[in-house]
């Protein structure tokens, strides 16, 4: 799923951390980074996040409950 215009980065990672299954960031090259790993969060966001917001990311979540959490975050934040 594509997520766009994330301005509350801390809340975004709180939602990611609360997910039960794997959540991955898909890079432009097609690589997949585990967003539940703090190291991956820092490395991936250092490359993407520079002005206080994230314009667009492609992420994969495998559990239906996790997808629901992420969709709710995108709709309410």
N, C-alpha and C positions, 0 to 999 in steps of 0.2 A: 504494500500500500504506500501511496505517496502521502507525506505529511508536509504541510506548508505553513509558513508564517508563525513559527514557534517563537514567542517572545519571552515566555517564562521557562527558561532552560532548567532551573532547579525543579520546578513542578514536573516538567517532562521526564527528568531522570527519576523522580520519585515514582511516577507511574511505571516507568521501565523496571525499576527495582522491585515494584510490587507484583510484577508479572510472575506467573508460576512456571511458564515454559521459556523456551529460547526466544529471544528477540534479537534480530540481526539487522545491521545497517548494510545496505548494498551500495558499494562504491561505484563510481562511474566506469571502472574497469571490470565490474562484475564480481569483485571480491566481496565476501561476507564477513563482517566483523561482529563479534558477540557484544551487544550493547549492555549486557548485564555485567560485563567485566569493567571494573573501574578504570583499568589501564586503557582498554579500548574506548571507553567514553572520553577520556582525556585526549587521547591521540586523535580520535576521529573528530572531535569537536574543535580541537586546535586548528585543524585544517579547514573546517567548514565555518566555524563561528568566529566572526571578527568584529561585527558592529552591534552586538546586543540582541540579534535575532537570527533565526535560521530560516532562510527563504523556502527551501524544499529539501526533503530527504526521502529516500525510498527505504522503508523498513519492512521486515518480514516478522510476523508473529505466528506461532504454530498452534496455540491453544485458543479456542473460541472465546473463552473468558478474557484472555489477554487482548484479543482483537477488540472486544467490546470496551475494555478499559481505555485503549488507545483512541478509539473513535469518540468515546465520551469526552476525553481530554481535548481532542481537536475541536469538538463542537462547542465546548464550554469555556475554552481558554483562548 
